[in-house]
Amino acid sequence: MPELPEVETVRRSLLPLVKNKKITAISTNWEKILINGLTAFQKQVVGAAVTTIDRRGKYLLIRLNNGMTIVSHLRMEGRYYVVSDAKAPLDKHDHVTFTFRDGSQLRYRDLRKFGRIRLIHTGQEQLVPALAKLGPEPTAATFSESDFAQKLKRHHKAIKSVLLDQTVVAGIGNIYADEVLWLSKLNPLQPANTLTKAEIHTLHDAIIKELDDAIAAGGTSAHTYVDAEGNRGSFQDALHVYDREGTPCDRCGTTIVKIKVGQRGTHYCPHCQPLHRRGQLA
């Protein structure tokens, strides 16, 4: 699943390809992807132009000049790309198309059909339950360490599971949860409410830096991810533990192992990331 760095990279690469383009038609061969239904999209989007694209967590927010916003979550395999000629043959996995007045076309491709696209009035994002519950963006300006610490104190769950909770901090998925825990020398099974102040500080800063670095590298192409122009990211070359089970730890040489935490595959170094037996800290 694309995580925050990948979705941000898609946003940046897609915007210049569609900005100020007027939509003249919409079609789909799998209407379930369009939460409002095809008719609603045709009624409220055809004739409008794209003004910009924002992002919130793992969601793309495609803004239109008629006061509407297209909210899109890529889920596991979704991707957007643009073709210069709308008459070009469709791939069998292209499920939604937005045709523009200049003859080009924005296509949404999704091998598993898990992605969802919703239409809302701009400014009413908080009426979308998933958006309303999102935690802060992981930036220095928006991600408060003290608020983060308070949230961790309320959780008895493993810290890996808490990092995947989008209400705690937005945008972290399986890849970056594993990586920031390795950087912070924290065991993924460590109960969140047992982290020390020093550990929380280290983890907080690691989250901000790791996601910034991943964005700068165009995201992680560990599987099928590419940006809107078909370019792979390069951050997979900087990963320390994710998908590296059986290889030596970059820090100590101990073999990286893979376990399940909350039903999610989890990679860590047993030596660098020991599990501490301690009670809840004040």
Secondary structure, 3 states (H helix, E strand, C coil): CCCHHHHHHHHHHHHHHHCCCEEEEEEECCHHHECCCHHHHHHHHCCCEEEEEEEECCEEEEEECCCEEEEEECCCCCEEEEECCCCCCCCCCEEEEEEECCCCEEEEECCCCCCEEEEEECCCHHHCHHHHCCCCCCCCCCCCHHHHHHHHHCCCCEHHHHHCCCCCCCCCCHHHHHHHHHHCCCCCCCEHHHCCHHHHHHHHHHHHHHHHHHHHCCCCCCCCCCCCCCCCCCHHHHCCCCCCCCCECCCCCCECEEEEECCEEEEECCCCCCCCCCCCCC
